[in-house]
């Protein structure tokens, strides 16, 4: 079964490792995503994020450009197996040629440094999806938690800035997919208010099942689905099951709980079942977050994604519905937004 994955952090992981002397490449590496394992699992498209932790960079824009250069080098080195795509037509072409498609995304809208010119630069380079924020406030908006007294609680007050509203409107106009993963609850509703196009939560799950603020409430799932958007199931244990001693839905859980959950393939399927029950199967996709999350032993890398099929079947999904989750829903979104 074909696979489209809306989010991984492989480019940043490889770049950082190479900078420290641990030279590895996309063709084969000891992380979670490489060409060997993608080919084995029958990937159609992998979205590769240019992830920048802006708290560690003097210029997030310049760091994103360095990652961009690294991505282009990797594409050149593996050009017989994978090729960057800019449109739905490019994906079809790669399919016909037996190549995996690589779509560029950005995780951290702060790389634009508030400049519309820089947004357009990244679009010209093939970036077709961008998270408005990561874990810090930036020129465009606020992240989806406030951390007070060690507790992570939803940010329902601070949404998009005026510049952020301009940015999401421009992204909608040019055909760059708006990604609300990491964005505050208030920001989610601002995207809903100020745009009319489908948007995504590329790597988020259901907050009703796991109370971390990175996940979506049932109302968010419903609204995103009504807009024609897609939610990418995240394989991180922290976003799948509440850790021991979780306080409540209001207090969520403290920072000391991270990495202490144990989650299975059936937990991923359970989130899929809940999201489908709220928003319909058409709003479901895959957003592994590979190379940006701790190891989930039950789905350790890209080569093991087909194992999820059996878990989805056990939660009542039929083959045609699993095809939608694995690739058809995101493909439809690409047709709607990218053209």
MIVO-414481 format. One record per residue (C-alpha): residue in three letters; x, y, z. Coordinates in Angstrom, 3 decimals, padded with zeros to 6 digits. Example, Ala and Ser with C-alpha at 12.3 -4.5 7.8 and 13.67 -1.06 7.14 Angstrom:
residues 2
<rec><res>ala</res><east>012.300</east><north>-004.500</north><up>007.800</up></rec>
<rec><res>ser</res><east>013.670</east><north>-001.060</north><up>007.140</up></rec>
//
This chain:
residues 339
<rec><res>unk</res><east>000.000</east><north>000.000</north><up>000.000</up></rec>
<rec><res>unk</res><east>001.325</east><north>003.443</north><up>-000.937</up></rec>
<rec><res>unk</res><east>002.363</east><north>005.832</north><up>001.849</up></rec>
<rec><res>unk</res><east>002.387</east><north>009.616</north><up>002.115</up></rec>
<rec><res>unk</res><east>003.965</east><north>010.901</north><up>005.342</up></rec>
<rec><res>unk</res><east>003.324</east><north>014.556</north><up>006.138</up></rec>
<rec><res>unk</res><east>006.207</east><north>015.121</north><up>008.553</up></rec>
<rec><res>unk</res><east>009.701</east><north>013.973</north><up>009.474</up></rec>
<rec><res>unk</res><east>012.788</east><north>015.752</north><up>010.843</up></rec>
<rec><res>unk</res><east>015.340</east><north>013.674</north><up>008.929</up></rec>
<rec><res>unk</res><east>017.020</east><north>016.534</north><up>007.070</up></rec>
<rec><res>unk</res><east>017.745</east><north>018.460</north><up>010.272</up></rec>
<rec><res>unk</res><east>018.935</east><north>015.315</north><up>012.065</up></rec>
<rec><res>unk</res><east>021.325</east><north>014.389</north><up>009.263</up></rec>
<rec><res>unk</res><east>022.574</east><north>017.964</north><up>008.915</up></rec>
<rec><res>unk</res><east>023.251</east><north>018.289</north><up>012.651</up></rec>
<rec><res>unk</res><east>024.971</east><north>014.900</north><up>012.756</up></rec>
<rec><res>unk</res><east>027.182</east><north>015.705</north><up>009.783</up></rec>
<rec><res>unk</res><east>028.156</east><north>019.029</north><up>011.368</up></rec>
<rec><res>unk</res><east>029.400</east><north>017.053</north><up>014.387</up></rec>
<rec><res>unk</res><east>031.392</east><north>014.640</north><up>012.201</up></rec>
<rec><res>unk</res><east>028.905</east><north>011.728</north><up>012.188</up></rec>
<rec><res>unk</res><east>028.527</east><north>011.779</north><up>008.412</up></rec>
<rec><res>unk</res><east>025.402</east><north>010.019</north><up>007.158</up></rec>
<rec><res>unk</res><east>023.097</east><north>010.502</north><up>004.206</up></rec>
<rec><res>unk</res><east>019.516</east><north>009.999</north><up>003.101</up></rec>
<rec><res>unk</res><east>020.373</east><north>006.906</north><up>001.068</up></rec>
<rec><res>unk</res><east>021.117</east><north>004.911</north><up>004.205</up></rec>
<rec><res>unk</res><east>021.568</east><north>005.975</north><up>007.819</up></rec>
<rec><res>unk</res><east>021.001</east><north>004.797</north><up>011.391</up></rec>
<rec><res>unk</res><east>018.015</east><north>007.069</north><up>012.005</up></rec>
<rec><res>unk</res><east>014.352</east><north>006.406</north><up>011.289</up></rec>
<rec><res>unk</res><east>014.062</east><north>007.442</north><up>007.635</up></rec>
<rec><res>unk</res><east>016.252</east><north>006.512</north><up>004.679</up></rec>
<rec><res>unk</res><east>015.683</east><north>005.518</north><up>001.073</up></rec>
<rec><res>unk</res><east>016.165</east><north>001.803</north><up>001.710</up></rec>
<rec><res>unk</res><east>013.373</east><north>001.677</north><up>004.267</up></rec>
<rec><res>unk</res><east>011.068</east><north>004.028</north><up>002.347</up></rec>
<rec><res>unk</res><east>011.444</east><north>001.861</north><up>-000.751</up></rec>
<rec><res>unk</res><east>010.751</east><north>-001.280</north><up>001.284</up></rec>
<rec><res>unk</res><east>007.504</east><north>000.211</north><up>002.656</up></rec>
<rec><res>unk</res><east>006.356</east><north>001.591</north><up>-000.749</up></rec>
<rec><res>unk</res><east>006.447</east><north>005.320</north><up>000.032</up></rec>
<rec><res>unk</res><east>004.893</east><north>007.618</north><up>-002.541</up></rec>
<rec><res>unk</res><east>005.735</east><north>010.939</north><up>-000.856</up></rec>
<rec><res>unk</res><east>007.800</east><north>011.925</north><up>002.156</up></rec>
<rec><res>unk</res><east>007.468</east><north>015.480</north><up>003.402</up></rec>
<rec><res>unk</res><east>010.872</east><north>016.631</north><up>004.642</up></rec>
<rec><res>unk</res><east>010.803</east><north>019.458</north><up>007.162</up></rec>
<rec><res>unk</res><east>013.437</east><north>022.147</north><up>007.374</up></rec>
<rec><res>unk</res><east>013.259</east><north>022.256</north><up>011.172</up></rec>
<rec><res>unk</res><east>014.911</east><north>025.172</north><up>012.943</up></rec>
<rec><res>unk</res><east>015.097</east><north>025.687</north><up>016.700</up></rec>
<rec><res>unk</res><east>015.195</east><north>029.469</north><up>016.519</up></rec>
<rec><res>unk</res><east>016.335</east><north>029.794</north><up>020.140</up></rec>
<rec><res>unk</res><east>019.702</east><north>028.364</north><up>019.026</up></rec>
<rec><res>unk</res><east>020.170</east><north>030.460</north><up>015.880</up></rec>
<rec><res>unk</res><east>021.264</east><north>034.038</north><up>015.398</up></rec>
<rec><res>unk</res><east>019.354</east><north>033.991</north><up>012.109</up></rec>
<rec><res>unk</res><east>016.683</east><north>031.286</north><up>011.690</up></rec>
<rec><res>unk</res><east>016.451</east><north>032.287</north><up>008.020</up></rec>
<rec><res>unk</res><east>020.136</east><north>031.596</north><up>007.354</up></rec>
<rec><res>unk</res><east>019.917</east><north>028.246</north><up>009.161</up></rec>
<rec><res>unk</res><east>016.915</east><north>027.269</north><up>007.025</up></rec>
<rec><res>unk</res><east>018.933</east><north>028.137</north><up>003.907</up></rec>
<rec><res>unk</res><east>021.779</east><north>025.897</north><up>005.086</up></rec>
<rec><res>unk</res><east>019.304</east><north>023.056</north><up>005.551</up></rec>
<rec><res>unk</res><east>017.891</east><north>023.801</north><up>002.112</up></rec>
<rec><res>unk</res><east>021.338</east><north>023.478</north><up>000.527</up></rec>
<rec><res>unk</res><east>021.857</east><north>020.171</north><up>002.353</up></rec>
<rec><res>unk</res><east>018.483</east><north>018.892</north><up>001.109</up></rec>
<rec><res>unk</res><east>019.403</east><north>019.775</north><up>-002.489</up></rec>
<rec><res>unk</res><east>022.738</east><north>017.950</north><up>-002.136</up></rec>
<rec><res>unk</res><east>020.928</east><north>014.839</north><up>-000.877</up></rec>
<rec><res>unk</res><east>018.453</east><north>014.984</north><up>-003.753</up></rec>
<rec><res>unk</res><east>021.317</east><north>015.193</north><up>-006.258</up></rec>
<rec><res>unk</res><east>023.156</east><north>012.271</north><up>-004.658</up></rec>
<rec><res>unk</res><east>020.057</east><north>010.034</north><up>-004.876</up></rec>
<rec><res>unk</res><east>018.465</east><north>011.402</north><up>-008.043</up></rec>
<rec><res>unk</res><east>017.832</east><north>007.934</north><up>-009.483</up></rec>
<rec><res>unk</res><east>015.588</east><north>007.008</north><up>-006.528</up></rec>
<rec><res>unk</res><east>013.992</east><north>010.221</north><up>-005.258</up></rec>
<rec><res>unk</res><east>013.157</east><north>013.670</north><up>-006.649</up></rec>
<rec><res>unk</res><east>011.801</east><north>016.896</north><up>-005.214</up></rec>
<rec><res>unk</res><east>008.246</east><north>017.808</north><up>-006.162</up></rec>
<rec><res>unk</res><east>006.590</east><north>021.203</north><up>-006.579</up></rec>
<rec><res>unk</res><east>003.117</east><north>020.137</north><up>-007.748</up></rec>
<rec><res>unk</res><east>000.754</east><north>017.194</north><up>-008.032</up></rec>
<rec><res>unk</res><east>001.983</east><north>016.718</north><up>-011.592</up></rec>
<rec><res>unk</res><east>005.519</east><north>016.155</north><up>-010.309</up></rec>
<rec><res>unk</res><east>004.257</east><north>013.424</north><up>-007.970</up></rec>
<rec><res>unk</res><east>002.542</east><north>011.676</north><up>-010.871</up></rec>
<rec><res>unk</res><east>005.715</east><north>011.942</north><up>-012.952</up></rec>
<rec><res>unk</res><east>007.830</east><north>010.402</north><up>-010.191</up></rec>
<rec><res>unk</res><east>005.304</east><north>007.585</north><up>-009.770</up></rec>
<rec><res>unk</res><east>005.575</east><north>006.802</north><up>-013.467</up></rec>
<rec><res>unk</res><east>009.379</east><north>006.771</north><up>-013.204</up></rec>
<rec><res>unk</res><east>009.439</east><north>004.586</north><up>-010.088</up></rec>
<rec><res>unk</res><east>010.821</east><north>007.360</north><up>-007.852</up></rec>
<rec><res>unk</res><east>009.816</east><north>008.473</north><up>-004.378</up></rec>
<rec><res>unk</res><east>008.657</east><north>012.094</north><up>-004.179</up></rec>
<rec><res>unk</res><east>010.249</east><north>014.489</north><up>-001.688</up></rec>
<rec><res>unk</res><east>008.197</east><north>017.513</north><up>-000.685</up></rec>
<rec><res>unk</res><east>009.806</east><north>020.333</north><up>001.274</up></rec>
<rec><res>unk</res><east>008.124</east><north>021.773</north><up>004.351</up></rec>
<rec><res>unk</res><east>009.173</east><north>024.159</north><up>007.114</up></rec>
<rec><res>unk</res><east>008.735</east><north>023.556</north><up>010.836</up></rec>
<rec><res>unk</res><east>008.976</east><north>027.034</north><up>012.406</up></rec>
<rec><res>unk</res><east>007.442</east><north>030.000</north><up>010.597</up></rec>
<rec><res>unk</res><east>010.022</east><north>032.149</north><up>012.367</up></rec>
<rec><res>unk</res><east>012.525</east><north>031.280</north><up>009.622</up></rec>
<rec><res>unk</res><east>010.774</east><north>033.964</north><up>007.548</up></rec>
<rec><res>unk</res><east>011.683</east><north>036.519</north><up>010.235</up></rec>
<rec><res>unk</res><east>008.438</east><north>038.346</north><up>009.497</up></rec>
<rec><res>unk</res><east>009.413</east><north>038.982</north><up>005.881</up></rec>
<rec><res>unk</res><east>006.925</east><north>038.209</north><up>003.113</up></rec>
<rec><res>unk</res><east>009.850</east><north>038.277</north><up>000.678</up></rec>
<rec><res>unk</res><east>011.451</east><north>035.378</north><up>002.561</up></rec>
<rec><res>unk</res><east>008.170</east><north>033.461</north><up>002.516</up></rec>
<rec><res>unk</res><east>008.116</east><north>033.830</north><up>-001.268</up></rec>
<rec><res>unk</res><east>011.759</east><north>032.741</north><up>-001.474</up></rec>
<rec><res>unk</res><east>010.966</east><north>029.490</north><up>000.309</up></rec>
<rec><res>unk</res><east>007.943</east><north>028.902</north><up>-001.911</up></rec>
<rec><res>unk</res><east>010.126</east><north>029.352</north><up>-004.997</up></rec>
<rec><res>unk</res><east>012.510</east><north>026.756</north><up>-003.528</up></rec>
<rec><res>unk</res><east>009.638</east><north>024.263</north><up>-003.328</up></rec>
<rec><res>unk</res><east>008.408</east><north>024.621</north><up>000.246</up></rec>
<rec><res>unk</res><east>004.748</east><north>023.632</north><up>000.066</up></rec>
<rec><res>unk</res><east>003.797</east><north>023.465</north><up>003.750</up></rec>
<rec><res>unk</res><east>004.797</east><north>025.456</north><up>006.841</up></rec>
<rec><res>unk</res><east>003.969</east><north>025.357</north><up>010.548</up></rec>
<rec><res>unk</res><east>003.139</east><north>028.850</north><up>011.751</up></rec>
<rec><res>unk</res><east>005.171</east><north>028.284</north><up>014.937</up></rec>
<rec><res>unk</res><east>007.229</east><north>025.667</north><up>016.681</up></rec>
<rec><res>unk</res><east>007.611</east><north>025.828</north><up>020.473</up></rec>
<rec><res>unk</res><east>008.262</east><north>029.554</north><up>020.749</up></rec>
<rec><res>unk</res><east>006.375</east><north>032.724</north><up>019.983</up></rec>
<rec><res>unk</res><east>007.517</east><north>034.361</north><up>016.766</up></rec>
<rec><res>unk</res><east>006.503</east><north>037.212</north><up>014.473</up></rec>
<rec><res>unk</res><east>003.454</east><north>035.244</north><up>013.299</up></rec>
<rec><res>unk</res><east>001.905</east><north>033.773</north><up>016.427</up></rec>
<rec><res>unk</res><east>002.165</east><north>031.756</north><up>019.613</up></rec>
<rec><res>unk</res><east>002.778</east><north>028.046</north><up>020.343</up></rec>
<rec><res>unk</res><east>000.178</east><north>025.688</north><up>021.742</up></rec>
<rec><res>unk</res><east>001.170</east><north>025.715</north><up>025.352</up></rec>
<rec><res>unk</res><east>002.127</east><north>027.943</north><up>028.228</up></rec>
<rec><res>unk</res><east>004.518</east><north>026.440</north><up>030.754</up></rec>
<rec><res>unk</res><east>003.832</east><north>027.711</north><up>034.244</up></rec>
<rec><res>unk</res><east>004.960</east><north>025.916</north><up>037.382</up></rec>
<rec><res>unk</res><east>006.196</east><north>023.005</north><up>035.271</up></rec>
<rec><res>unk</res><east>002.722</east><north>022.364</north><up>033.806</up></rec>
<rec><res>unk</res><east>001.944</east><north>022.514</north><up>030.094</up></rec>
<rec><res>unk</res><east>-001.493</east><north>024.071</north><up>029.599</up></rec>
<rec><res>unk</res><east>-003.297</east><north>025.125</north><up>026.396</up></rec>
<rec><res>unk</res><east>-002.805</east><north>028.672</north><up>025.177</up></rec>
<rec><res>unk</res><east>-006.358</east><north>029.767</north><up>024.419</up></rec>
<rec><res>unk</res><east>-005.612</east><north>033.497</north><up>024.534</up></rec>
<rec><res>unk</res><east>-002.697</east><north>034.297</north><up>022.214</up></rec>
<rec><res>unk</res><east>-003.269</east><north>033.466</north><up>018.549</up></rec>
<rec><res>unk</res><east>-001.990</east><north>034.907</north><up>015.291</up></rec>
<rec><res>unk</res><east>-000.405</east><north>038.343</north><up>015.222</up></rec>
<rec><res>unk</res><east>-001.486</east><north>040.864</north><up>012.580</up></rec>
<rec><res>unk</res><east>001.538</east><north>039.789</north><up>010.551</up></rec>
<rec><res>unk</res><east>000.582</east><north>036.165</north><up>011.086</up></rec>
<rec><res>unk</res><east>-002.871</east><north>036.839</north><up>009.657</up></rec>
<rec><res>unk</res><east>-001.246</east><north>038.392</north><up>006.591</up></rec>
<rec><res>unk</res><east>001.050</east><north>035.369</north><up>006.260</up></rec>
<rec><res>unk</res><east>-001.642</east><north>032.683</north><up>006.403</up></rec>
<rec><res>unk</res><east>-003.719</east><north>034.623</north><up>003.883</up></rec>
<rec><res>unk</res><east>-000.719</east><north>034.837</north><up>001.569</up></rec>
<rec><res>unk</res><east>000.097</east><north>031.151</north><up>002.047</up></rec>
<rec><res>unk</res><east>-003.476</east><north>030.351</north><up>001.056</up></rec>
<rec><res>unk</res><east>-003.180</east><north>032.574</north><up>-002.005</up></rec>
<rec><res>unk</res><east>000.061</east><north>031.103</north><up>-003.358</up></rec>
<rec><res>unk</res><east>-000.721</east><north>027.463</north><up>-002.537</up></rec>
<rec><res>unk</res><east>001.442</east><north>026.771</north><up>000.517</up></rec>
<rec><res>unk</res><east>-000.336</east><north>024.491</north><up>002.979</up></rec>
<rec><res>unk</res><east>-000.922</east><north>026.016</north><up>006.425</up></rec>
<rec><res>unk</res><east>000.150</east><north>023.622</north><up>009.188</up></rec>
<rec><res>unk</res><east>-001.338</east><north>024.200</north><up>012.664</up></rec>
<rec><res>unk</res><east>000.664</east><north>021.547</north><up>014.527</up></rec>
<rec><res>unk</res><east>002.434</east><north>023.442</north><up>017.360</up></rec>
<rec><res>unk</res><east>000.148</east><north>026.472</north><up>016.964</up></rec>
<rec><res>unk</res><east>-001.878</east><north>027.681</north><up>019.969</up></rec>
<rec><res>unk</res><east>-005.537</east><north>026.808</north><up>020.353</up></rec>
<rec><res>unk</res><east>-006.363</east><north>030.472</north><up>019.767</up></rec>
<rec><res>unk</res><east>-004.160</east><north>030.449</north><up>016.646</up></rec>
<rec><res>unk</res><east>-006.016</east><north>027.416</north><up>015.297</up></rec>
<rec><res>unk</res><east>-009.278</east><north>029.321</north><up>015.403</up></rec>
<rec><res>unk</res><east>-007.617</east><north>032.376</north><up>013.851</up></rec>
<rec><res>unk</res><east>-006.541</east><north>030.251</north><up>010.863</up></rec>
<rec><res>unk</res><east>-010.128</east><north>029.043</north><up>010.635</up></rec>
<rec><res>unk</res><east>-011.399</east><north>032.626</north><up>010.792</up></rec>
<rec><res>unk</res><east>-009.013</east><north>034.347</north><up>008.394</up></rec>
<rec><res>unk</res><east>-008.666</east><north>031.711</north><up>005.639</up></rec>
<rec><res>unk</res><east>-011.037</east><north>029.643</north><up>003.527</up></rec>
<rec><res>unk</res><east>-008.682</east><north>026.907</north><up>002.266</up></rec>
<rec><res>unk</res><east>-008.066</east><north>023.398</north><up>003.654</up></rec>
<rec><res>unk</res><east>-005.237</east><north>023.283</north><up>006.203</up></rec>
<rec><res>unk</res><east>-003.486</east><north>020.522</north><up>008.158</up></rec>
<rec><res>unk</res><east>-002.183</east><north>019.434</north><up>011.521</up></rec>
<rec><res>unk</res><east>000.668</east><north>017.479</north><up>009.980</up></rec>
<rec><res>unk</res><east>001.733</east><north>015.563</north><up>013.097</up></rec>
<rec><res>unk</res><east>-000.907</east><north>015.686</north><up>015.841</up></rec>
<rec><res>unk</res><east>-003.304</east><north>013.254</north><up>017.531</up></rec>
<rec><res>unk</res><east>-006.528</east><north>013.457</north><up>019.591</up></rec>
<rec><res>unk</res><east>-006.455</east><north>015.342</north><up>022.890</up></rec>
<rec><res>unk</res><east>-009.454</east><north>013.379</north><up>024.154</up></rec>
<rec><res>unk</res><east>-007.228</east><north>010.268</north><up>024.293</up></rec>
<rec><res>unk</res><east>-003.900</east><north>011.847</north><up>025.260</up></rec>
<rec><res>unk</res><east>-004.114</east><north>015.163</north><up>027.089</up></rec>
<rec><res>unk</res><east>-000.960</east><north>016.745</north><up>025.732</up></rec>
<rec><res>unk</res><east>-001.599</east><north>020.172</north><up>024.216</up></rec>
<rec><res>unk</res><east>000.084</east><north>019.192</north><up>020.939</up></rec>
<rec><res>unk</res><east>-003.024</east><north>017.164</north><up>020.171</up></rec>
<rec><res>unk</res><east>-006.347</east><north>018.471</north><up>018.826</up></rec>
<rec><res>unk</res><east>-009.611</east><north>018.803</north><up>020.710</up></rec>
<rec><res>unk</res><east>-012.711</east><north>017.175</north><up>019.273</up></rec>
<rec><res>unk</res><east>-013.997</east><north>020.571</north><up>018.161</up></rec>
<rec><res>unk</res><east>-010.738</east><north>021.267</north><up>016.325</up></rec>
<rec><res>unk</res><east>-010.946</east><north>017.870</north><up>014.613</up></rec>
<rec><res>unk</res><east>-014.505</east><north>018.622</north><up>013.525</up></rec>
<rec><res>unk</res><east>-013.663</east><north>022.111</north><up>012.223</up></rec>
<rec><res>unk</res><east>-010.494</east><north>021.020</north><up>010.409</up></rec>
<rec><res>unk</res><east>-012.401</east><north>018.183</north><up>008.765</up></rec>
<rec><res>unk</res><east>-015.236</east><north>020.477</north><up>007.681</up></rec>
<rec><res>unk</res><east>-012.607</east><north>022.665</north><up>005.989</up></rec>
<rec><res>unk</res><east>-011.315</east><north>019.670</north><up>004.014</up></rec>
<rec><res>unk</res><east>-008.059</east><north>019.406</north><up>005.961</up></rec>
<rec><res>unk</res><east>-006.025</east><north>016.408</north><up>007.118</up></rec>
<rec><res>unk</res><east>-004.587</east><north>015.353</north><up>010.492</up></rec>
<rec><res>unk</res><east>-001.352</east><north>013.339</north><up>010.370</up></rec>
<rec><res>unk</res><east>-001.168</east><north>010.601</north><up>013.011</up></rec>
<rec><res>unk</res><east>001.949</east><north>011.138</north><up>015.133</up></rec>
<rec><res>unk</res><east>003.775</east><north>007.975</north><up>016.309</up></rec>
<rec><res>unk</res><east>005.384</east><north>009.581</north><up>019.377</up></rec>
<rec><res>unk</res><east>004.575</east><north>007.796</north><up>022.646</up></rec>
<rec><res>unk</res><east>004.136</east><north>011.206</north><up>024.288</up></rec>
<rec><res>unk</res><east>001.232</east><north>012.060</north><up>021.994</up></rec>
<rec><res>unk</res><east>-000.461</east><north>008.639</north><up>022.116</up></rec>
<rec><res>unk</res><east>-001.011</east><north>007.703</north><up>025.743</up></rec>
<rec><res>unk</res><east>-001.131</east><north>009.665</north><up>028.996</up></rec>
<rec><res>unk</res><east>001.836</east><north>008.935</north><up>031.263</up></rec>
<rec><res>unk</res><east>001.396</east><north>007.432</north><up>034.732</up></rec>
<rec><res>unk</res><east>000.001</east><north>009.922</north><up>037.227</up></rec>
<rec><res>unk</res><east>-001.514</east><north>012.286</north><up>034.645</up></rec>
<rec><res>unk</res><east>-003.306</east><north>015.000</north><up>036.593</up></rec>
<rec><res>unk</res><east>-006.391</east><north>015.947</north><up>034.603</up></rec>
<rec><res>unk</res><east>-007.635</east><north>017.242</north><up>031.297</up></rec>
<rec><res>unk</res><east>-007.286</east><north>020.791</north><up>032.617</up></rec>
<rec><res>unk</res><east>-003.811</east><north>020.576</north><up>034.147</up></rec>
<rec><res>unk</res><east>-002.589</east><north>018.257</north><up>031.380</up></rec>
<rec><res>unk</res><east>000.755</east><north>016.953</north><up>032.564</up></rec>
<rec><res>unk</res><east>004.048</east><north>018.245</north><up>033.783</up></rec>
<rec><res>unk</res><east>007.307</east><north>018.377</north><up>031.859</up></rec>
<rec><res>unk</res><east>008.770</east><north>015.594</north><up>033.995</up></rec>
<rec><res>unk</res><east>006.341</east><north>013.130</north><up>032.416</up></rec>
<rec><res>unk</res><east>007.826</east><north>013.300</north><up>028.911</up></rec>
<rec><res>unk</res><east>009.056</east><north>009.998</north><up>027.526</up></rec>
<rec><res>unk</res><east>007.482</east><north>007.891</north><up>030.275</up></rec>
<rec><res>unk</res><east>004.487</east><north>006.594</north><up>028.313</up></rec>
<rec><res>unk</res><east>004.404</east><north>003.188</north><up>026.660</up></rec>
<rec><res>unk</res><east>002.386</east><north>003.253</north><up>023.445</up></rec>
<rec><res>unk</res><east>001.561</east><north>000.590</north><up>020.883</up></rec>
<rec><res>unk</res><east>000.349</east><north>000.297</north><up>017.315</up></rec>
<rec><res>unk</res><east>-003.127</east><north>-000.167</north><up>018.759</up></rec>
<rec><res>unk</res><east>-002.805</east><north>003.235</north><up>020.453</up></rec>
<rec><res>unk</res><east>-002.111</east><north>004.818</north><up>017.068</up></rec>
<rec><res>unk</res><east>-005.100</east><north>002.964</north><up>015.641</up></rec>
<rec><res>unk</res><east>-007.196</east><north>004.109</north><up>018.603</up></rec>
<rec><res>unk</res><east>-006.431</east><north>007.740</north><up>017.828</up></rec>
<rec><res>unk</res><east>-007.313</east><north>007.076</north><up>014.198</up></rec>
<rec><res>unk</res><east>-010.617</east><north>005.537</north><up>015.257</up></rec>
<rec><res>unk</res><east>-011.472</east><north>008.498</north><up>017.508</up></rec>
<rec><res>unk</res><east>-010.552</east><north>011.096</north><up>014.886</up></rec>
<rec><res>unk</res><east>-012.549</east><north>009.253</north><up>012.223</up></rec>
<rec><res>unk</res><east>-015.554</east><north>009.033</north><up>014.546</up></rec>
<rec><res>unk</res><east>-015.421</east><north>012.800</north><up>015.091</up></rec>
<rec><res>unk</res><east>-014.382</east><north>014.114</north><up>011.685</up></rec>
<rec><res>unk</res><east>-014.768</east><north>011.204</north><up>009.271</up></rec>
<rec><res>unk</res><east>-012.059</east><north>009.026</north><up>007.769</up></rec>
<rec><res>unk</res><east>-011.426</east><north>011.670</north><up>005.066</up></rec>
<rec><res>unk</res><east>-009.552</east><north>013.891</north><up>007.546</up></rec>
<rec><res>unk</res><east>-006.977</east><north>011.233</north><up>008.498</up></rec>
<rec><res>unk</res><east>-003.416</east><north>010.882</north><up>007.244</up></rec>
<rec><res>unk</res><east>000.043</east><north>009.913</north><up>008.481</up></rec>
<rec><res>unk</res><east>002.506</east><north>012.317</north><up>010.119</up></rec>
<rec><res>unk</res><east>005.111</east><north>010.088</north><up>011.714</up></rec>
<rec><res>unk</res><east>007.411</east><north>012.786</north><up>013.165</up></rec>
<rec><res>unk</res><east>010.222</east><north>010.295</north><up>012.543</up></rec>
<rec><res>unk</res><east>013.697</east><north>011.520</north><up>013.532</up></rec>
<rec><res>unk</res><east>012.052</east><north>014.120</north><up>015.777</up></rec>
<rec><res>unk</res><east>010.604</east><north>011.763</north><up>018.398</up></rec>
<rec><res>unk</res><east>011.849</east><north>009.116</north><up>020.841</up></rec>
<rec><res>unk</res><east>011.857</east><north>005.572</north><up>019.532</up></rec>
<rec><res>unk</res><east>008.473</east><north>003.849</north><up>019.514</up></rec>
<rec><res>unk</res><east>009.570</east><north>000.194</north><up>019.450</up></rec>
<rec><res>unk</res><east>006.355</east><north>-000.986</north><up>017.768</up></rec>
<rec><res>unk</res><east>006.912</east><north>001.258</north><up>014.734</up></rec>
<rec><res>unk</res><east>010.587</east><north>002.051</north><up>014.899</up></rec>
<rec><res>unk</res><east>011.257</east><north>003.418</north><up>011.425</up></rec>
<rec><res>unk</res><east>009.868</east><north>004.060</north><up>007.944</up></rec>
<rec><res>unk</res><east>010.243</east><north>000.439</north><up>006.929</up></rec>
<rec><res>unk</res><east>007.785</east><north>-000.658</north><up>009.630</up></rec>
<rec><res>unk</res><east>004.859</east><north>001.625</north><up>008.740</up></rec>
<rec><res>unk</res><east>002.939</east><north>-001.189</north><up>006.954</up></rec>
<rec><res>unk</res><east>002.607</east><north>-002.879</north><up>010.373</up></rec>
<rec><res>unk</res><east>-000.011</east><north>-000.242</north><up>011.136</up></rec>
<rec><res>unk</res><east>-002.395</east><north>-001.792</north><up>008.597</up></rec>
<rec><res>unk</res><east>-003.233</east><north>-004.744</north><up>010.846</up></rec>
<rec><res>unk</res><east>-003.891</east><north>-002.470</north><up>013.849</up></rec>
<rec><res>unk</res><east>-006.224</east><north>-000.288</north><up>011.798</up></rec>
<rec><res>unk</res><east>-008.101</east><north>-003.360</north><up>010.577</up></rec>
<rec><res>unk</res><east>-008.562</east><north>-004.488</north><up>014.188</up></rec>
<rec><res>unk</res><east>-010.206</east><north>-001.146</north><up>015.020</up></rec>
<rec><res>unk</res><east>-012.737</east><north>-001.580</north><up>012.229</up></rec>
<rec><res>unk</res><east>-011.202</east><north>000.195</north><up>009.249</up></rec>
<rec><res>unk</res><east>-011.737</east><north>-001.434</north><up>005.847</up></rec>
<rec><res>unk</res><east>-009.038</east><north>-001.632</north><up>003.149</up></rec>
<rec><res>unk</res><east>-010.475</east><north>001.305</north><up>001.189</up></rec>
<rec><res>unk</res><east>-010.457</east><north>003.438</north><up>004.360</up></rec>
<rec><res>unk</res><east>-006.885</east><north>002.442</north><up>005.206</up></rec>
<rec><res>unk</res><east>-005.839</east><north>003.499</north><up>001.697</up></rec>
<rec><res>unk</res><east>-007.340</east><north>006.917</north><up>002.440</up></rec>
<rec><res>unk</res><east>-005.386</east><north>007.152</north><up>005.693</up></rec>
<rec><res>unk</res><east>-002.133</east><north>005.913</north><up>004.172</up></rec>
<rec><res>unk</res><east>-002.091</east><north>008.221</north><up>001.159</up></rec>
<rec><res>unk</res><east>-005.324</east><north>009.088</north><up>-000.638</up></rec>
<rec><res>unk</res><east>-006.546</east><north>011.819</north><up>001.730</up></rec>
<rec><res>unk</res><east>-003.252</east><north>013.728</north><up>001.600</up></rec>
<rec><res>unk</res><east>-003.061</east><north>013.230</north><up>-002.161</up></rec>
<rec><res>unk</res><east>-006.528</east><north>014.779</north><up>-002.441</up></rec>
<rec><res>unk</res><east>-005.373</east><north>017.697</north><up>-000.288</up></rec>
<rec><res>unk</res><east>-002.421</east><north>018.230</north><up>-002.620</up></rec>
<rec><res>unk</res><east>-004.819</east><north>018.323</north><up>-005.569</up></rec>
<rec><res>unk</res><east>-007.027</east><north>020.860</north><up>-003.753</up></rec>
<rec><res>unk</res><east>-004.284</east><north>023.204</north><up>-002.536</up></rec>
<rec><res>unk</res><east>-001.193</east><north>022.753</north><up>-004.703</up></rec>
<rec><res>unk</res><east>-002.658</east><north>022.049</north><up>-008.131</up></rec>
//
